[in-house]
Amino acid sequence: MKKISVVIFTYKRAMQLHTCLETLIKNFKNIDYPIHVIYHYNLEHEKSYIKLEKNFSNKSIIFYKRKKVNLLKWVFGFLRPLNLVWLLRWPVMIKERNNFKNILENILKKIKSDYVTLCPDDMIYFDKTIVSEKALQFIRDEGDNYQYRYFTASNLNKPYRIDNNLKKKFFEKDNKFFLWSFKDKNAKKVWKYRFTIEGTVYNTKSLLKFLKPIIYHNPITLEATGLWEVRIRNFFFNGLSSVRRTAGTYQVNNVQKIVKTPTANFDPNLLMKAYNLGYNLLFKKNDFYKNNHETIPSNVSLKKEKKSINYEKLKNL
């Protein structure tokens, strides 16, 4: 089986990251160790991440801590006209400049696998995930043109349902998947957004080539600028997707303010305190099997050994 390197992004969500790592290790069968985790340091949440590292100390995981950088180290970004556009669109990049770009691209240079998948810390691998050898062959042979997603499916509900007129080609052998073009005029919503950091497999060298010229400072501006750059530079225009999705984001909360995304609003600080007390996230598989692109829980349950509690009772801990 072909191996795929994994890069995870995290900030203020040790509890969600724990569940992401736990389910990834259990269910992602293509995994190529070590797992790479890039985290945005926050003093208040430091204890929870130290605890998480101890919890997974017997696993091959490398943690990379983002650091602030001097403005002079960002001069390269001003030398490219498109990057000036992105800085004007997201000026927060200058204020919050850090070495996220350098860390990510150095990882891509060093990993030995031909394939890499990116995912946020609230991604849950709720079922066995195997990326087809045939799908990976597309990515190996034409890495600039192809990507593979395991967080989508052929039967998503509205408003993310595939348009009946979208041209698709199905591959019916083991680990079924299908092919479509992001350029198809009938590609809508998630089916036309051709760059994401959510549960997508890329050719490692092609992704590095794509990212090198772009200025970005965290996963949000990486995806935001990437969405424009892929169209301008004609990258990753063919999509491959599993017929049945096996992973998805569990949108318990949102810890960034740059882009508005659908989410529940469970306090990350309260969840952090619960994690420090030994509680972990207790998710419901059925929430994902409903085939809604966004899985937003109405309540959150936690577990500690054989004990479980709901979110409201956390305030009494």
C-alpha positions, -999 to 999 in steps of 0.1 A, spaced: 0 0 0 13 35 -9 21 57 20 9 93 26 26 118 49 3 138 72 6 174 83 -19 187 109 -25 224 119 -36 232 154 -43 262 177 -60 263 211 -77 229 206 -57 201 222 -89 182 229 -99 181 192 -63 174 182 -63 144 205 -94 130 188 -79 138 154 -47 119 162 -64 90 179 -88 84 149 -61 91 123 -38 65 138 -66 40 141 -83 45 107 -60 61 81 -44 30 66 -20 49 42 -3 68 70 34 74 66 52 81 100 61 104 115 30 126 117 38 163 115 19 187 138 24 225 134 10 244 163 4 281 171 17 286 206 -7 301 232 5 305 268 -29 298 283 -32 265 264 4 254 269 -3 229 296 -29 211 275 -4 207 246 23 194 270 -3 169 282 -12 159 247 25 153 237 28 130 268 -4 112 258 11 104 224 47 100 235 48 64 222 38 74 187 60 88 160 48 125 160 69 156 155 56 189 169 67 222 154 61 254 173 54 286 152 74 316 161 72 353 154 98 365 127 114 398 119 98 419 92 130 418 72 126 380 67 93 388 50 108 412 24 107 384 -2 69 385 -1 68 421 -13 88 413 -44 60 394 -61 30 415 -73 4 389 -64 17 388 -29 11 425 -26 -25 419 -35 -28 392 -8 -12 415 18 -36 442 10 -65 418 12 -52 402 45 -30 429 62 -32 408 94 -4 387 78 21 416 85 10 421 121 10 384 129 40 374 107 56 341 118 75 311 104 45 290 95 53 291 58 90 281 65 80 252 88 54 238 63 76 240 33 106 225 51 85 196 61 75 191 24 112 192 14 122 166 40 94 140 38 102 109 17 66 101 7 54 111 -28 21 121 -13 10 144 15 -24 152 31 -32 183 51 -58 185 78 -70 208 106 -71 197 142 -109 192 142 -107 165 115 -121 132 127 -113 99 108 -145 83 118 -142 53 95 -115 32 78 -98 55 53 -78 39 23 -68 60 -7 -69 39 -38 -37 29 -56 -53 40 -89 -62 74 -75 -26 79 -62 -13 70 -97 -31 100 -111 -14 122 -84 20 106 -90 19 109 -128 4 144 -130 8 160 -96 3 195 -107 -32 186 -121 -47 163 -95 -58 161 -59 -78 135 -39 -103 142 -12 -116 117 14 -139 143 32 -163 145 3 -187 119 -11 -209 113 -41 -241 116 -21 -237 148 0 -269 166 10 -279 200 -3 -265 226 -7 -233 206 -14 -250 179 -35 -233 173 -69 -251 189 -98 -267 162 -120 -250 178 -150 -215 177 -136 -194 152 -157 -180 124 -135 -161 92 -141 -164 65 -116 -138 39 -108 -156 9 -94 -129 -14 -80 -117 -15 -44 -120 18 -25 -143 33 -50 -137 69 -62 -147 93 -89 -131 120 -111 -144 154 -121 -130 187 -133 -131 219 -111 -134 238 -144 -167 222 -153 -193 249 -155 -216 227 -134 -191 224 -106 -206 243 -76 -198 249 -39 -172 224 -27 -169 209 -61 -155 241 -76 -131 251 -48 -99 235 -59 -76 241 -29 -83 232 7 -63 222 37 -91 198 47 -86 161 42 -70 163 7 -40 144 -8 -15 162 -30 17 152 -48 43 164 -23 66 180 -49 37 197 -67 24 211 -35 58 225 -26 62 240 -60 27 256 -57 33 270 -23 68 284 -27 60 318 -43 29 325 -22 28 346 10 7 332 39 11 331 76 -13 305 90 -37 277 77 -64 303 70 -45 326 48 -28 295 32 -62 283 20 -75 318 12 -46 327 -10 -43 292 -24 -79 293 -36 -70 322 -59 -35 310 -68 -47 276 -81 -70 293 -106 -45 320 -117 -16 294 -121 -38 265 -132 -29 240 -105 -49 210 -92 -78 214 -116 -89 177 -116 -106 164 -85 -107 128 -72 -130 119 -44 -140 88 -24 -175 77 -32 -182 74 5 -165 99 29 -146 85 58 -134 117 76 -148 151 83 -144 182 105 -163 182 138 -170 219 140 -172 223 177 -158 259 177 -138 284 157 -106 299 171 -97 322 142 -114 355 132 -100 360 96 -127 340 78 -162 332 89 -170 295 89 -201 276 100 -195 263 135 -209 257 170 -196 279 198 -184 257 226 -158 275 246 -122 264 237 -110 275 271 -135 253 289 -127 223 267 -90 229 274 -96 228 312 -116 196 307 -88 180 287 -63 189 314 -86 170 338 -84 139 316 -116 143 295 -117 136 258 -142 143 231 -170 118 226 -183 122 191 -212 105 174 -205 86 142 -241 90 130 -235 128 128 -211 121 99 -232 94 82 -260 120 77 -238 132 47 -240 169 56 -208 185 44 -207 205 77 -209 184 109 -219 209 136 -229 193 169 -258 207 189 -242 194 221 -208 181 231 -202 150 252 -170 142 269 -155 109 283 -131 101 311 -125 64 315 -160 50 319 -176 83 328 -193 106 304 -207 141 308 -222 167 286 -209 202 279 -232 220 304 -218 201 333 -183 212 324 -189 244 342 -191 225 375 -158 207 372 
